[in-house]
Amino acid sequence: MQDAESRAEKNEAFGEIAVGNRGELFTVGEKGDIKKISIGDYNIEKHGPALTVNELIEQRKFNPTQAYDPTLTTVIGNNVGMSKISDYI
């Protein structure tokens, strides 16, 4: 997890909306669980706000249902902030 956080920090991704490897967004469900929703199906009124990378880190650290989910660690480490994308372009 520390490696994923370090990569997210290096990529300036903490404030960005977390996007999964297949383009899905993440929200918190009614029972406190993490829900993956495709971008095409996402509706803020129905699903609530999409989680940022930092919020996903907090969920991974402090939500007992997510404590050992390796998917979240991968997503956290793979996100890139817009400033880094702009630098690359």
C-alpha positions as CSV (number, residue, x, y, z in Angstrom):
1,M,0.0,0.0,0.0
2,Q,2.8,2.4,0.8
3,D,4.3,1.9,-2.7
4,A,0.9,2.7,-4.3
5,E,0.6,5.8,-2.2
6,S,4.1,6.9,-3.2
7,R,3.3,6.4,-6.9
8,A,0.1,8.4,-6.5
9,E,2.0,11.2,-4.7
10,K,4.7,11.2,-7.4
11,N,2.0,11.3,-10.1
12,E,0.1,14.2,-8.3
13,A,-3.1,12.1,-8.3
14,F,-4.4,12.6,-4.7
15,G,-7.1,15.1,-5.7
16,E,-8.1,13.5,-8.9
17,I,-11.2,11.2,-9.4
18,A,-10.1,7.6,-9.0
19,V,-10.5,5.7,-12.2
20,G,-10.1,2.0,-12.4
21,N,-8.2,-0.1,-14.9
22,R,-11.3,-0.5,-17.0
23,G,-12.5,3.1,-16.8
24,E,-14.8,2.6,-13.8
25,L,-15.5,5.1,-11.1
26,F,-15.8,4.3,-7.4
27,T,-18.5,5.4,-4.9
28,V,-19.5,4.4,-1.4
29,G,-22.6,2.3,-1.3
30,E,-25.4,2.5,1.3
31,K,-23.7,-0.2,3.4
32,G,-20.3,1.6,3.4
33,D,-19.0,-0.8,0.7
34,I,-17.1,0.4,-2.4
35,K,-19.1,0.3,-5.6
36,K,-17.5,0.2,-9.1
37,I,-19.6,2.0,-11.7
38,S,-18.9,2.4,-15.4
39,I,-18.5,6.0,-16.5
40,G,-21.5,5.6,-18.9
41,D,-23.8,4.4,-16.1
42,Y,-22.6,6.9,-13.5
43,N,-25.2,9.4,-12.2
44,I,-24.2,11.6,-9.2
45,E,-27.8,11.8,-8.0
46,K,-28.2,8.0,-8.0
47,H,-24.7,6.9,-7.0
48,G,-23.4,9.9,-5.0
49,P,-20.0,11.6,-5.6
50,A,-17.2,9.6,-7.2
51,L,-14.3,9.1,-4.9
52,T,-10.9,10.8,-5.4
53,V,-7.7,8.9,-5.1
54,N,-7.2,10.3,-1.6
55,E,-10.7,9.2,-0.5
56,L,-10.0,5.7,-2.0
57,I,-6.8,5.6,0.1
58,E,-8.8,6.5,3.2
59,Q,-11.4,3.8,2.4
60,R,-8.6,1.2,1.8
61,K,-7.0,2.1,5.2
62,F,-9.9,2.6,7.5
63,N,-12.9,0.7,6.0
64,P,-12.7,-2.9,7.4
65,T,-14.5,-4.3,4.3
66,Q,-11.7,-2.9,2.1
67,A,-8.7,-3.6,4.2
68,Y,-7.2,-6.3,2.0
69,D,-8.6,-5.4,-1.4
70,P,-5.6,-5.5,-3.8
71,T,-7.8,-4.0,-6.6
72,L,-7.9,-0.7,-4.7
73,T,-4.1,-0.7,-4.2
74,T,-3.6,-1.2,-8.0
75,V,-6.0,1.6,-8.8
76,I,-4.4,4.0,-6.3
77,G,-0.9,3.4,-7.8
78,N,-2.0,3.7,-11.4
79,N,-3.8,7.0,-11.3
80,V,-2.1,10.1,-12.7
81,G,-2.9,13.7,-12.0
82,M,-3.8,16.2,-14.8
83,S,-0.7,18.2,-14.1
84,K,1.5,15.2,-14.9
85,I,-0.5,14.4,-18.0
86,S,-0.1,18.1,-19.2
87,D,3.7,17.9,-18.5
88,Y,3.9,14.7,-20.6
89,I,2.0,16.3,-23.5
